[in-house]
Structure formats: structure tokens, C-alpha cells
Amino acid sequence: MKLMAEVASCELRVASEEKSSHNSQLTTLFYAIIPFAICSVAAAVRSQGFLESDGGMHYLLARHALAEPFYFVDVWGRPFCTGLFAIPATLGGVLGVRLTSLAAAIGCGLVAFRLAAGQGYRWPALALIFTLGQPLLFLHSFSELTELPFALLAGLAMLAYQARRWAAMALLATLLPLARPEGLAFVVLAAVALIAHRRWLWLVLLPTGLIAWSIAGHILVGPADAPWWRWLIQHWPWGLQSEYGHGSPLHFILRLPVLVGPFALPAMWIGMGRNLWPIHETMAWRDARARMNWVIAALPLAVLVGHSVLYALGKFSSSGELRYLLIVAPLWGLLAARGWEWIFTRMNWSRPLSWAALAVVAPGLVNYAWRILPLEPTTSWLEAQRIAQWYRANPIHDRYPRILTNHPGIFYYLDVSPADRRFVEPWEGTAVDHPPAGVLLLWDPQFSAVNADPDLCVPLRRVIAAGWINDWKAEWQSNANNPPPWANYKITPAPAKPRDNLLPDTDMLWHIFRSSRDSRGEKTASVERKLGSVRWKQTPGNPLAPP
């Protein structure tokens, strides 16, 4: 009887300790999430600019998707992300989308926590701390970009794999290509997992997302006489080569401190090593937890190596953006937590959660020395804002009521859909090469000349050759190029000052062009100018002096 009493007492003590540990973990989650959310909301409200220009375009697509449903199948915008942001953008504007990204960021942290608990981590809350503590993830928590929605989907798919819920994993995996291009590779990995575990039935679910997308695009966009299964192939915008050039193979590796945090980086490498190393033993493959640890390390490593290779070779429109690695944000957090646990256990140090919180908060102090937040509009967007304000206030919009541009800032500040034919002429080669009547072409050096889709790249000389009439006076009136980029301290590296200010030599400036006829069919007044072998048309007057 005495032995039974001791056993019962021991069990009660263990249960009490487990309950206390569980409550402690929940308290840690609360104290991690609440400050993170408060800081993110404050940054979302106060930031007048976008984290990246792509975020502005994603917002525009979501903002107008309910009124123009074909945006839901837009290949660049991605159906999952446009669908996720559509209602928040319509009801809450930019702030609504940013709050949705905040929810996705917190979801990534909770996914990391659940994965850590399932893997038997001693302190699972560390995974949430090191996920929410990633500097780049915090910046994306009030952005309009696609990385965090993708990371949340991928993390949920990993949770389903950990729990051996094959149908849920397949359904989540089939949504990944609808969120980002990398989703195609994740679908292949999901197929490998299903085959390895002999779950053949669920393989049929994996292509359903792409099939549904192609059918919806065929219906909403057309053409109706083309087969539905070719729609997605024909509308895929990314080419084999990159318009952005190429860079160093170490480009991403050298920037990892910005991704995972400078103090978390050593722990992350330790965690990756500990997850990968035991799998060399044959017996380790038979242990589900060891296999899962290997996958947790192998996926981020594959993303890092894959994007490094693509950027080094200049393939598939890779521009070397560090945010590409954020698509596996929960896994970076898990690896840092694994390494942090090993360090504190090995050294017999105390208070690992408190030190982890300090490690992820400390890099934020850099904002006091090098101001990053709140986000301000970039030079390019400020220039777009000036042109939009000038266009609204100038009578020229009566004669040229439609604009032709590829800069999302113009659409944003005019609050018009990029596909609204009442106000916009779509940015296409046909429209550029054959100027429609009543159109004002707004050419900028960032979005007009460079694009992930080669078909959307329009150099300045192509516009000149098409016969557009340069409105030099409008460029002065809009104040878009003041100061010019070679004299703007915010632009680094600054372009060289042109030998003269004549049109063909100023492809680093904004330019405004009129079509040859206005909306009433009246001919636009013009004179011809020449520089070497290049001829162009411009409105009458002297462009070398202000009016």
C-alpha cells in the first residue's frame, strides 16, 4: 500500500509539473504575441509607404478584385493571396490588408510552436519567439506581399504531415502554387511524401488547385476558343532568363542575419546541423521524429540553395530579394529554437526564454540609429504621387482621359483599377507601338523598363520610335523629376548626369507623352527634334528651359 501511495504521489507530482509547464508556455505565448501585435499595428498605421512596390500592386489587385473578378485568377497577383486580401482591402483599405498580414504572421508563430511541441522540444515557445522575432517577418507583418500567406500555408501542410493527416496535407499543398511560384516545387515534395508513405489515393488531390485555376482563368479571361488546360501555361509571365541580371552565389547567405536575426543566426546553424546529422544513420530513417527533424532542416536549406543558384545564374526572373526565403519562416524559427535549446542545455544556463526574447528584441534598437520605421514612400512613389496630383488638377485629363503606365503608384494615388478601360489603357506592346487616341503615356525608369515579365519591358527608345509626342512642359509642371536622380541623395548609386537634357539621353527620368490625337480626334500639336540618328516628336517650345 505504501508503494502504491508513493507511485500515485509521483504521478500527481508529474502531472502537476506538466500542467505548470503548459501554463507557463501559454503565458509565454501571450507575452510574445501581444507586444509583437501592438508594434506591428503601430507600424501599419503610421507607415505611409509600402515595404516594397510589389506590395502596392498586390493591394491594387485585391482592392478591385470584387468589382473585377478576373483579378482573382491573375497569375502575377496569385489567386490565394488576392482572395485572402480582397475583402480586407475593400472594407479596410491598406490597413485592412496589413492587419491580415499580421494575422498570417501570428499564425506562422503558432504553427512553429505546434511543430516544436510535436517534435518534443523542451521549450516549444522558443519556436514562436524565434519566428515572430525574425526582423524580416516583422516588416512583412504589416505588408501586402505574398510570402507570409505562403509561409502559413506551408507551415500548416507541415503540421498535417507531422500528424499523418494525408488528406489535409494534400489539400494544403494544392493551394501553395496559388500563393507563390515556389508552390510548384512544394507540390512535388508533397507527392514524394505521399508516395514514400504509400498514400496513393491522395495524390489525385495535388493538381486540383492548378486545374481549378486554369479553368477559372479560361472562363473569366479567355480566349474561349482555346483549350482550358493551356490557359495557365499561356499566361505564365516568368521567363527562363531574368531581366534583373545576376549576382553573387553568397548573396542570400550574407543577408541571413536580416532574415533570422543576428543573435539567432548561430543557434539556427546549430539547429540545422543537429537536425541533419543523425539522419546519416540507417536506423534514424525509421524514427518518425528524426525524419521530421530532417525535413525541418532540409526545406529551408533547399530554399536557400535554390534561390542562391537562380540568382547567381540569372534565371527565372530572380531579383535576389531576401524575402524569398521568408516562405519557410516557421522552419527558420524551429531551427533557431532547436539550437538555442542545445546551447542552454549544454551550458546549463537558466532563463532560456527570457534571453531569447532579449535576443530578438535587441536588433530593433537599430531603428534609433538608422531609421527604418515608419515606412515612408520611396522616391519613385513620391514622384508618382506628384504626377497623379498634377494629372487630377490639370485640364489635360479632359483631352487625354486615359493613362498608359506600368507604375502601381499612379493607380494607387488616382485610386483607379489598372484594368479600368474608362481611365486606363492596359500596358501592352500593342498600345505602346500604336498610340491610341486620347491617351497619356507615363514612362518611368523603374517599372516601364524593367519587369519580371519580359513582355512588359518597354525601353524609352521604343516609345520614341512609336511616335508618341513628348510633353516636356507637363514634366516641368508635374515636378516629377525634381530633384533629378543624379542630384538626389536618396538614390544610391546615383546615375551619371547626362551630357545634355535631350529626351533620348534621359532614360533615368520620368517622361510624359501624348498620343498623336486627343479624345476628340483633334491632332496633337508637335514639332520634330533630332539627336544624332534619333528623331522624336515633342510639344512646341524649348524643353531646355522652364516655361
C-alpha positions in Angstrom: 0.0 0.0 0.0 2.8 2.3 0.8 4.4 1.7 -2.6 1.1 2.4 -4.4 0.8 5.6 -2.4 4.3 6.7 -3.5 3.6 5.9 -7.1 0.3 7.8 -7.0 2.1 10.7 -5.4 4.8 10.7 -8.0 2.2 10.6 -10.8 0.3 13.6 -9.3 3.6 15.5 -9.0 4.5 14.8 -12.6 1.0 15.8 -13.7 1.2 19.0 -11.7 4.6 19.8 -13.2 3.3 19.2 -16.7 0.3 21.4 -16.1 2.5 24.1 -14.6 4.9 23.9 -17.7 1.9 24.0 -20.0 0.5 27.1 -18.3 4.0 28.7 -18.4 4.3 28.0 -22.1 0.8 29.6 -22.7 1.8 32.7 -20.7 5.0 33.0 -22.7 3.0 32.8 -25.9 0.7 35.6 -24.6 3.6 37.9 -23.7 5.3 37.3 -27.0 2.3 37.8 -29.3 0.7 40.8 -27.7 3.8 43.1 -27.9 4.5 41.9 -31.4 0.9 42.7 -32.5 1.0 46.2 -30.8 4.3 47.1 -32.5 3.0 45.7 -35.9 -0.3 47.6 -35.7 1.6 50.8 -34.8 3.9 50.5 -37.8 0.9 49.6 -40.0 -1.0 52.8 -39.0 2.0 55.1 -39.2 3.7 53.8 -42.4 2.7 55.9 -45.4 4.8 53.9 -47.8 4.9 50.3 -48.9 7.6 47.8 -47.8 8.1 47.1 -51.5 6.5 48.4 -54.7 5.1 44.9 -55.3 3.1 45.2 -52.2 1.3 48.2 -53.7 0.4 46.2 -56.8 -0.9 43.3 -54.7 -3.0 45.8 -52.8 -4.4 47.2 -56.0 -5.4 43.8 -57.4 -7.1 42.9 -54.1 -8.7 46.3 -53.8 -10.6 46.0 -57.2 -11.0 42.2 -57.3 -14.6 42.1 -56.1 -15.6 44.5 -58.8 -13.4 42.9 -61.5 -13.3 39.2 -60.7 -10.7 38.4 -63.3 -8.1 39.7 -60.8 -8.7 36.6 -58.7 -7.0 34.5 -61.4 -4.2 37.0 -62.2 -1.0 35.0 -62.5 1.2 37.7 -61.1 -1.2 38.5 -58.2 -1.8 34.8 -57.3 -5.4 33.7 -56.6 -4.9 32.6 -52.9 -3.3 35.9 -51.9 -5.7 38.1 -53.9 -8.6 36.1 -52.4 -7.2 36.5 -48.9 -6.7 40.2 -49.2 -9.8 41.1 -51.3 -12.4 41.7 -48.5 -9.9 43.4 -46.1 -8.8 45.7 -49.0 -12.3 46.6 -50.0 -13.5 47.3 -46.4 -10.4 48.5 -44.7 -8.1 49.7 -47.4 -4.3 49.3 -46.9 -4.7 49.0 -43.2 -7.2 46.1 -43.6 -4.6 44.2 -45.7 -1.8 44.9 -43.3 -3.9 43.5 -40.4 -4.5 40.4 -42.4 -0.7 40.0 -42.9 -0.3 40.4 -39.1 -2.8 37.5 -38.6 -0.7 35.4 -41.0 2.5 36.3 -39.1 1.0 35.3 -35.8 -0.3 32.1 -37.5 3.2 31.3 -38.6 4.4 31.7 -35.0 1.7 29.4 -33.6 2.4 26.8 -36.3 6.1 26.8 -35.3 5.0 26.3 -31.7 2.8 23.4 -32.5 5.5 21.8 -34.7 8.0 22.2 -31.8 5.7 20.6 -29.3 5.1 17.7 -31.7 8.8 17.2 -32.1 9.3 17.1 -28.3 11.2 20.4 -27.9 11.9 21.1 -24.2 10.8 24.7 -24.6 8.3 24.9 -27.6 7.6 28.6 -27.0 11.1 29.3 -28.2 10.0 28.4 -31.8 7.3 31.1 -31.6 9.7 33.6 -30.2 12.3 33.0 -32.9 9.6 33.0 -35.6 8.0 36.3 -34.6 11.4 37.7 -33.8 12.7 37.4 -37.3 13.4 41.0 -38.4 12.1 40.5 -41.9 9.0 38.7 -40.8 8.1 41.7 -38.5 8.4 44.0 -41.5 6.2 41.7 -43.6 3.6 41.6 -40.8 2.3 44.9 -42.0 3.0 44.5 -45.7 0.8 43.4 -48.6 3.1 40.8 -50.0 2.6 37.1 -50.6 5.4 35.5 -48.5 3.6 35.3 -45.2 0.4 33.8 -46.6 2.5 31.2 -48.4 4.6 30.5 -45.2 1.4 30.0 -43.2 0.0 27.5 -45.8 3.4 25.7 -46.0 3.6 25.5 -42.2 0.0 24.1 -41.9 0.9 21.5 -44.5 4.0 20.5 -42.4 1.7 20.2 -39.3 -0.6 17.9 -41.3 2.4 15.8 -42.4 3.6 15.6 -38.8 0.2 14.4 -37.6 -0.1 12.0 -40.6 -3.2 13.7 -41.9 -2.6 13.0 -45.5 -5.8 14.4 -47.0 -5.3 17.7 -45.1 -1.6 17.9 -46.3 -2.6 17.3 -49.9 -5.3 19.9 -49.8 -3.0 22.5 -48.3 -0.2 21.6 -50.8 -2.5 22.0 -53.7 -3.1 25.7 -52.6 0.6 26.5 -52.5 1.1 27.2 -56.2 -1.9 29.6 -56.0 0.1 31.6 -53.4 3.6 31.8 -54.9 5.6 30.2 -57.8 7.7 28.1 -55.3 4.5 26.2 -54.6 5.1 24.1 -57.7 8.2 22.6 -56.0 6.3 22.1 -52.8 3.6 20.1 -54.7 6.4 17.8 -56.0 7.7 17.4 -52.5 4.2 16.6 -51.2 3.9 13.9 -53.9 7.2 12.4 -52.9 6.0 12.2 -49.2 2.7 10.6 -50.2 4.5 8.0 -52.4 7.1 7.3 -49.7 4.2 6.6 -47.2 2.2 4.7 -49.8 -0.8 7.0 -49.6 -1.5 6.8 -53.3 -5.2 7.9 -53.1 -4.3 11.5 -52.0 -2.0 12.0 -55.0 -5.1 12.9 -57.1 -5.7 16.0 -54.9 -2.3 17.6 -55.7 -3.0 19.0 -59.2 -6.6 20.1 -58.4 -5.6 23.7 -57.4 -3.8 24.3 -60.7 -6.6 22.7 -62.7 -9.2 24.8 -60.9 -7.1 27.9 -61.5 -6.7 27.2 -65.3 -10.5 26.5 -65.7 -11.4 29.7 -63.8 -8.9 31.7 -65.9 -10.3 30.3 -69.1 -13.8 31.3 -68.1 -13.0 34.8 -66.7 -10.3 35.9 -69.1 -10.4 33.6 -72.1 -10.0 33.2 -75.0 -13.0 31.0 -75.2 -11.8 29.1 -78.3 -8.5 28.0 -76.7 -8.4 24.7 -74.6 -8.8 25.4 -70.8 -5.8 23.4 -69.9 -3.5 25.7 -71.8 -4.7 28.9 -70.1 -2.2 28.8 -67.2 0.7 27.8 -69.5 0.0 30.7 -71.9 -0.4 33.3 -69.2 2.6 32.3 -67.1 4.7 35.5 -67.1 8.1 34.4 -65.9 10.7 33.5 -68.5 13.8 31.3 -68.1 16.1 34.3 -68.1 16.0 37.2 -65.6 15.6 40.8 -66.5 17.2 41.7 -63.2 20.6 40.2 -64.1 22.6 38.0 -61.7 24.6 38.3 -58.5 26.9 36.6 -56.1 26.2 33.0 -55.0 26.7 34.2 -51.4 24.1 37.0 -51.8 21.4 35.3 -49.6 23.8 33.7 -47.1 25.4 37.0 -46.3 22.0 38.5 -45.6 20.7 35.8 -43.3 21.2 38.0 -40.2 18.4 40.2 -41.5 16.2 37.2 -42.1 16.6 35.2 -38.8 18.2 37.9 -36.6 21.9 38.4 -35.9 21.8 36.8 -32.4 19.6 33.9 -33.5 21.8 33.0 -36.5 24.4 30.9 -34.7 21.6 29.0 -33.0 19.9 28.4 -36.3 23.1 26.9 -37.8 23.5 24.7 -34.8 19.9 23.6 -35.0 20.2 22.8 -38.7 23.3 20.7 -38.0 21.7 18.8 -35.2 18.6 18.1 -37.3 20.5 16.9 -40.4 23.4 14.9 -38.8 21.6 12.0 -37.1 19.8 11.0 -40.3 23.1 9.5 -41.7 22.4 6.5 -39.5 20.1 4.0 -41.2 18.1 3.5 -38.0 17.2 7.2 -37.9 15.1 6.9 -41.0 12.8 4.5 -39.1 12.1 7.1 -36.5 9.3 9.5 -37.5 10.5 12.3 -35.3 14.1 12.1 -36.7 12.7 12.1 -40.3 10.6 15.2 -39.4 13.6 16.9 -37.9 15.5 16.2 -41.1 12.7 17.7 -43.2 12.5 20.8 -41.0 16.2 21.4 -41.7 16.3 20.3 -45.4 13.4 22.5 -46.6 14.9 25.9 -45.6 18.3 24.7 -46.8 16.9 23.8 -50.2 15.1 27.1 -50.4 18.4 28.9 -49.6 20.5 27.0 -52.1 17.8 27.0 -54.8 17.3 30.8 -54.7 21.1 31.3 -54.5 21.7 29.3 -57.6 18.8 31.0 -59.5 20.1 34.5 -58.6 23.7 33.6 -59.4 22.7 32.2 -62.8 20.2 35.0 -63.5 17.3 32.6 -64.1 13.6 32.6 -63.7 13.3 36.4 -63.0 15.1 36.1 -59.6 15.9 39.6 -58.4 17.7 38.5 -55.3 15.1 39.6 -52.8 15.7 38.3 -49.3 12.0 37.9 -48.7 12.0 34.8 -51.0 13.5 32.9 -48.0 10.6 34.0 -45.8 8.3 31.4 -47.4 9.6 28.9 -44.7 9.6 31.3 -41.8 8.3 28.9 -39.2 11.1 26.4 -40.1 13.8 29.1 -39.6 12.2 29.7 -36.2 12.2 26.0 -35.4 15.9 25.6 -36.3 16.9 28.6 -34.1 14.9 27.2 -31.2 16.5 23.8 -31.6 20.0 25.3 -31.5 19.1 27.6 -28.6 17.8 24.7 -26.6 21.0 22.8 -27.2 23.2 25.7 -26.2 21.3 26.4 -22.9 21.1 22.7 -22.0 24.7 22.0 -22.8 25.9 25.1 -20.8 23.4 24.6 -18.1 22.2 28.1 -18.4 19.0 29.4 -16.9 16.1 31.5 -18.3 16.4 30.5 -22.0 13.0 32.1 -22.9 14.0 35.5 -21.4 17.3 35.6 -23.1 15.7 34.5 -26.4 13.2 37.4 -26.1 16.1 39.8 -25.5 18.0 38.4 -28.5 15.1 39.0 -30.9 14.2 42.4 -29.5 17.7 43.9 -29.4 18.1 44.3 -33.2 15.1 46.6 -33.2 17.2 49.2 -31.4 18.9 49.8 -34.8 15.8 51.9 -35.7 17.0 54.6 -33.4 20.3 54.9 -35.2 19.2 54.1 -38.7 15.6 55.0 -39.2 13.5 52.3 -41.0 10.1 52.7 -39.4 7.6 54.0 -40.0 7.9 53.3 -43.7 7.9 56.3 -46.0 7.1 56.3 -49.7 10.2 55.7 -51.9 11.4 58.3 -54.3 9.7 56.6 -57.2 6.3 56.6 -55.4 6.7 60.2 -54.4 7.3 61.1 -58.0 4.2 59.0 -59.0 2.2 60.9 -56.4 3.2 64.3 -57.8 2.3 63.2 -61.4 -1.1 61.8 -60.2 -1.9 65.1 -58.3 -0.9 67.1 -61.4 -3.0 65.0 -63.7 -6.1 65.4 -61.5 -5.7 69.1 -61.3 -4.7 69.8 -64.9 -7.3 70.2 -67.7 -5.2 67.8 -69.8 -7.2 64.9 -68.4 -10.2 66.1 -70.4 -8.4 65.8 -73.7 -6.4 62.7 -72.6 -8.8 60.9 -70.2 -6.9 57.6 -70.3 -3.4 56.9 -69.0 -0.9 54.2 -70.1 1.6 53.3 -67.4 3.1 50.4 -65.5 3.8 52.2 -62.3 1.5 50.9 -59.5 1.8 54.3 -57.7 -0.1 56.1 -60.4 -3.1 53.7 -60.0 -2.8 53.9 -56.2 -2.8 57.7 -55.9 -5.5 58.0 -58.6 -7.5 55.2 -56.9 -8.3 53.5 -60.2 -8.1 49.9 -61.2 -5.2 49.0 -63.6 -7.7 47.4 -65.9 -10.5 50.1 -65.8 -10.7 51.0 -69.5 -12.5 54.2 -68.7 -9.4 55.7 -67.3 -6.6 53.2 -68.2 -5.1 51.8 -71.4 -3.6 48.4 -70.5 0.2 48.3 -70.5 0.7 46.2 -73.6 3.1 46.2 -76.5 0.3 46.9 -79.0 -0.8 50.0 -77.2 2.8 51.3 -76.9 3.6 50.6 -80.5 0.3 52.0 -81.9 -0.7 55.0 -79.7 -4.5 55.1 -79.2 -6.2 58.4 -79.3 -6.8 60.3 -76.1 -4.0 58.6 -74.1 -1.3 60.0 -71.9 1.7 57.7 -71.6 3.6 58.0 -68.3 7.0 56.4 -68.6 9.2 55.7 -65.6 12.7 54.2 -65.4 11.8 51.6 -62.8 8.5 49.8 -63.8 8.4 50.7 -67.5 11.9 49.5 -68.4 12.3 46.5 -66.0 9.9 43.8 -65.2 9.8 40.1 -64.3 7.7 39.6 -67.4 9.9 40.4 -70.4 6.8 41.3 -72.5 6.1 44.3 -70.1 9.6 45.8 -70.5 9.4 48.9 -72.6 12.6 50.9 -73.1 12.3 54.7 -73.7 13.6 54.4 -77.3 10.7 52.1 -78.1 8.2 54.8 -77.0 10.1 57.4 -79.1 10.1 55.1 -82.2 6.3 54.5 -81.9 5.6 58.2 -82.5 4.5 59.4 -79.0 4.8 63.1 -78.5 6.9 64.1 -75.5 5.1 66.7 -73.3 8.2 68.4 -71.8 6.1 71.1 -70.3 4.0 68.6 -68.4 7.2 67.1 -67.0 8.1 70.5 -65.6 4.6 71.2 -64.3 4.2 67.9 -62.5 7.6 68.4 -60.7 8.2 64.7 -61.1 11.9 64.9 -61.7 12.7 67.5 -59.1 15.4 66.8 -57.9 16.8 64.8 -60.8 18.2 61.3 -59.8 21.8 62.4 -60.2 21.3 65.2 -57.6 19.0 63.2 -55.2 20.9 62.0 -52.1 18.3 59.3 -51.5 19.2 57.4 -54.7 22.3 55.3 -54.4 24.2 54.7 -56.6 23.1 57.9 -58.4 23.1 57.7 -62.2 25.6 59.9 -64.1 24.3 63.2 -65.2 23.5 63.1 -69.0 25.6 65.1 -71.4 22.5 67.1 -72.3 18.9 67.0 -71.2 17.5 65.9 -74.6 15.0 63.1 -74.5 17.0 60.1 -75.8 19.7 60.6 -73.2 17.4 60.9 -70.2 16.1 57.3 -69.6 16.8 57.8 -65.9 13.9 60.4 -65.7 10.1 60.2 -65.8 8.7 61.2 -69.2 5.1 62.2 -70.2 3.9 61.6 -73.7 0.7 62.4 -75.6 -0.8 60.3 -78.3 -1.0 61.9 -81.7 -4.7 62.6 -81.4 -6.8 63.6 -78.3 -10.1 62.1 -77.3 -12.0 64.4 -79.7 -9.9 63.2 -82.6 -8.0 66.5 -82.9 -4.4 66.3 -83.8 -1.8 66.9 -81.1 0.5 69.9 -81.9 4.1 68.8 -82.2 7.5 69.6 -83.6 10.3 67.3 -84.6 13.6 67.2 -82.8 16.8 65.2 -83.6 19.8 64.0 -81.7 22.3 62.1 -83.9 20.3 59.5 -85.7 17.4 59.6 -83.3 14.3 61.6 -84.2 11.3 62.3 -81.9 8.3 64.5 -81.6 7.6 66.9 -78.8 5.1 69.6 -77.9 6.2 73.1 -79.2 8.6 75.2 -77.2 12.1 75.0 -75.7 12.5 72.0 -73.3 15.9 73.1 -72.1 14.4 76.0 -70.1 11.4 76.1 -67.7 8.2 77.6 -69.1 
